[in-house]
Amino acid sequence: MITIYGIRNCDTVKKSLRWFDDRQISYRFHDFKKEGLDEALLANWLSQRGWQALINRQGTTWRKLGLTPEMMEASALSLILANLSMIKRPLIVEDDGLPLTGFEPAIWENGFISAPGFDRGR
């Protein structure tokens, strides 16, 4: 099962959801703003990918907070949980695999579309 994490009103998330819908690929949408994020799940993602892969350093939240890489190294988990909008969107996880971040249709075409036995039903 694919879970798409993001914020419903984010343009990149909207574009991503439309991409999945157009291809009739099943997914579950998890809205950070409404549902929050489980600390253990985030800790797992951080251990798998590192904070650098999960954070949008070009975004408003990063700039507003004035964070440095050293600050993130010291307390990434708590900083992200307190500021979920700093996560690069969308964040997509298939089953318990590695989280993918950002709108990447070329990568998705090779993964989600061509996976053997992938459920396209919606």
C-alpha positions as CSV (number, residue, x, y, z in Angstrom):
1,M,0.0,0.0,0.0
2,I,1.2,3.5,-0.9
3,T,0.9,6.3,1.6
4,I,1.3,9.8,0.5
5,Y,2.2,12.2,3.3
6,G,1.8,16.0,2.8
7,I,-0.5,19.0,3.3
8,R,-3.7,19.0,1.2
9,N,-3.4,22.6,0.0
10,C,0.2,22.2,-1.1
11,D,0.4,22.6,-4.9
12,T,3.1,19.9,-5.3
13,V,1.0,17.5,-3.2
14,K,-2.0,18.3,-5.4
15,K,0.0,17.6,-8.5
16,S,1.2,14.3,-7.0
17,L,-2.2,13.1,-6.0
18,R,-3.5,13.9,-9.6
19,W,-0.6,11.9,-11.0
20,F,-1.6,8.8,-9.0
21,D,-5.3,9.4,-9.7
22,D,-4.7,9.7,-13.5
23,R,-2.9,6.3,-13.4
24,Q,-5.5,4.7,-11.2
25,I,-2.9,3.8,-8.6
26,S,-4.3,3.2,-5.1
27,Y,-2.9,5.2,-2.2
28,R,-3.8,6.5,1.2
29,F,-3.3,10.3,1.8
30,H,-2.0,11.3,5.2
31,D,-2.4,15.1,5.9
32,F,0.3,16.3,8.3
33,K,-1.8,19.3,9.4
34,K,-4.9,17.2,10.4
35,E,-3.3,13.9,11.4
36,G,0.1,14.9,12.7
37,L,3.0,12.4,12.5
38,D,4.0,9.4,14.6
39,E,7.3,10.0,16.4
40,A,8.5,6.4,15.9
41,L,7.7,6.5,12.2
42,L,9.6,9.8,11.7
43,A,12.5,8.3,13.7
44,N,12.6,5.4,11.4
45,W,12.6,7.6,8.3
46,L,15.4,9.7,9.8
47,S,17.5,6.5,10.4
48,Q,16.9,5.3,6.9
49,R,17.3,8.5,4.9
50,G,18.8,11.2,7.2
51,W,17.3,14.6,7.9
52,Q,18.9,16.1,4.8
53,A,16.7,14.0,2.5
54,L,13.5,14.7,4.3
55,I,13.7,18.5,4.8
56,N,12.9,21.2,2.4
57,R,15.7,23.7,3.0
58,Q,14.3,26.0,0.3
59,G,11.0,26.3,2.1
60,T,9.5,29.1,4.2
61,T,9.6,27.1,7.5
62,W,13.3,26.4,7.2
63,R,14.1,30.0,6.5
64,K,11.7,31.3,9.1
65,L,13.2,29.2,11.8
66,G,16.8,30.1,10.9
67,L,18.0,26.6,11.4
68,T,21.5,25.4,10.6
69,P,22.7,21.9,9.7
70,E,24.3,21.7,13.2
71,M,21.0,22.5,14.8
72,M,19.3,19.8,12.8
73,E,22.0,17.2,13.6
74,A,21.5,17.8,17.3
75,S,17.7,17.7,17.4
76,A,16.2,16.8,14.0
77,L,13.4,14.6,15.5
78,S,12.0,17.2,17.8
79,L,12.4,20.1,15.4
80,I,10.6,18.2,12.6
81,L,7.8,17.1,14.9
82,A,7.3,20.7,16.0
83,N,7.4,22.0,12.4
84,L,5.9,19.3,10.1
85,S,5.6,21.8,7.2
86,M,9.4,21.6,6.8
87,I,9.2,18.1,5.5
88,K,9.7,17.9,1.7
89,R,6.4,17.2,0.1
90,P,5.0,14.9,-0.9
91,L,6.7,12.2,1.1
92,I,5.7,8.8,-0.3
93,V,6.1,5.4,1.3
94,E,5.2,2.1,-0.3
95,D,4.6,-0.6,2.3
96,D,7.5,-0.2,4.7
97,G,10.0,0.9,2.1
98,L,12.3,4.0,2.0
99,P,10.4,7.3,1.9
100,L,10.6,9.1,-1.4
101,T,10.3,12.9,-1.3
102,G,9.2,15.5,-3.8
103,F,7.3,15.3,-7.1
104,E,9.4,12.8,-9.2
105,P,7.2,11.3,-12.0
106,A,10.2,9.9,-13.9
107,I,11.2,7.8,-10.8
108,W,7.6,6.9,-10.1
109,E,7.0,5.6,-13.6
110,N,9.9,3.1,-13.1
111,G,8.8,2.1,-9.6
112,F,5.1,2.3,-8.9
113,I,3.9,1.7,-12.5
114,S,6.2,-1.3,-13.4
115,A,6.2,-3.1,-10.0
116,P,5.0,-6.7,-10.6
117,G,1.7,-7.4,-9.1
118,F,1.2,-3.7,-8.2
119,D,-2.4,-3.0,-7.3
120,R,-3.7,-0.3,-9.7
121,G,-7.3,-0.6,-8.5
122,R,-8.9,2.3,-6.7
